[in-house]
Amino acid sequence: MKGFLVKKSQLWMPVVYLIIAFSVLALLQYFGAASPHMEVDVRDGAADLRGFDFASSIARVDGAEFFPNALLSPSDLETAIPGTWDDGARYLTVRVRLLVSEGDYLIYGKGPDYASRIFVNGTLADTVGSIDEDNENNNIYQTTQFRALARPKNGVVDVVFHIVGIIRDDLAYHGLFIGGYEPASSRLLRDAVYGLVPVVIFITCALFYFGYFLFMPSAKTNLWFALISLTIGVFLSYNWKIGYHPFPVVDYRVEYAGFHVALLMICVFYSFFTRSLFSTSKTVPIVVCIGSALIAGVFIALPIGVTSNYSFIHTVFVFAVMAVNITLIAIRFRQFKTEHTISFCGQIVFMLSGALDMLGFRFMDFWDFSSAGMLVFLFTQMASLYLVNNRAVENEHRLAAEYASLEKQSKWKEGLVRKLSHELKTPLTAISNVSQLARMHTTDEYVQQKLDIAIAEVEGMKLTVGKMFELSEESAES
């Protein structure tokens, strides 16, 4: 029964995940959430979208007018002169003018990573954190997308950002998207669902393998894989802005440290996973734990403005951990079984997808390669663990059968000994009595000596048989 549950549950888990994924794709296609993003240039401070086909596309506008070291109201901007991007600015105003035809539009995008206000046509659309140009500690991080319904005034949609507490200029402004209300809403739905699906898959996978580990504690590989899946699920929820939805305003320092710690924890659990599955060196997980603790301490203790300049160290460490583990695994290639080959291929894809993501490549127009690589890693490791766990269950069944056979043989031997010891008592007693009687009625010294020896040997045999009988009785009672 145990083997049946193990095999069936492991087979159905990936099948259920694939059904979910294809069902989501079908639903999104049904809702028409396939409008592509089209890049639009900004000229003279405005993006001309009057000839743009909003029925089938969504405009992505990256350019803007910048007013560094100033927080200007929408009315003040009519007379203000825009400047250039100032890397030293701790606060600024960003303005984007969109020239569009009459109609209803949806504007959305990832909000600035710092305290901010967003105005659409002079009306406040969203506020994140506390806006105070003199306070350098108000860098509250916005974890959800901003979105606003926009109707043009005189053919113009005017979007203004106030951004305060800037630490890294590349996170201060991410551009924005504008589209027809229905296509844009469908696009947002698609992005949200696509982001939610892998998070749900990884979290449920973690719960499944945690349960499997409790079901079979000897299989430590399942525990490490469950921890990897859980951490990746949390990490993806950060990437897709899902995990923090109940808490829309999170201090950027907490979010920043959490991001790096999550990646480091993946490295730690991954090292223990490869150690458990491939029997690699014990030293690697220990070194990874020490290195991860040191890097995590640096990113938590030091100011973000300092650590952000050295974030490449964190990236190099992550890839170094994967490269070292994969190299150690490759050395053992000749000892590979089928499960090892499957796991090894999944790990290679995982590392390459991360490299492609670092180089800026995208997948399916909006999905990063690392997310796809994580899913490939998940399914390959599940396939590998399916073989490993089945082998472990078969070994358990074999050992149980051998134990049952040995126990049966032991009981048979105990019964035989008990029967023999009981049967031997009578003839030994008779021999002893006859020998003693003969000893009493003979005067020949030579015969007496031989009879004394025979009597001693018989008495010794009687003691041995008695002990054998006692041991067999004790064994039968236990």
Number of C-alpha atoms within 10 A of each C-alpha: 5 10 16 10 10 17 15 11 14 20 14 11 16 18 11 11 19 14 11 14 15 11 12 16 16 12 12 19 13 10 15 15 20 16 18 17 18 13 12 17 15 17 12 8 16 20 23 17 18 14 9 16 13 19 13 15 19 24 24 20 22 16 21 23 21 21 23 20 17 17 21 18 14 19 9 9 15 9 7 10 9 16 11 9 14 14 12 12 17 21 28 23 24 25 23 23 23 21 19 21 19 13 11 14 23 19 23 20 18 17 28 27 25 29 28 28 22 24 19 22 17 14 12 15 17 15 17 24 18 17 21 16 18 11 13 13 15 21 24 24 23 26 26 19 14 18 20 18 14 22 19 18 13 10 15 21 23 21 23 26 27 24 30 33 25 24 22 17 14 11 12 23 19 15 17 20 21 27 26 22 19 17 24 27 18 19 23 17 15 22 16 14 16 17 20 18 14 22 26 16 22 24 19 18 24 24 15 16 22 20 15 19 19 13 12 16 13 11 19 16 21 27 23 26 25 26 23 24 27 22 22 25 25 21 22 23 19 21 16 20 19 20 19 17 12 7 11 15 16 17 17 19 16 12 17 16 17 18 16 19 22 18 19 25 20 20 23 26 22 23 27 26 23 26 21 18 20 22 13 19 15 12 10 19 22 14 14 23 17 13 16 23 15 12 17 20 13 15 22 18 11 11 12 19 11 12 16 14 10 12 13 11 11 19 14 10 17 20 16 14 21 19 15 13 22 18 12 18 22 15 10 13 14 7 11 14 12 12 19 22 17 20 22 23 15 21 25 15 20 22 20 15 21 21 15 16 18 13 9 10 16 13 13 8 9 11 15 19 23 23 21 17 21 24 19 18 23 24 18 22 21 23 18 21 23 19 19 20 20 16 13 16 19 13 12 13 14 12 12 12 12 12 12 12 12 12 12 12 12 13 15 12 13 19 16 13 18 20 13 14 20 14 12 14 16 12 12 18 15 12 15 20 14 14 20 16 12 14 19 11 9 12 10 9 10 9 13 18 12 12 21 14 13 16 20 13 14 20 16 12 16 20 13 13 21 17 13 18 21 14 15 20 15 10 12 12 7 5
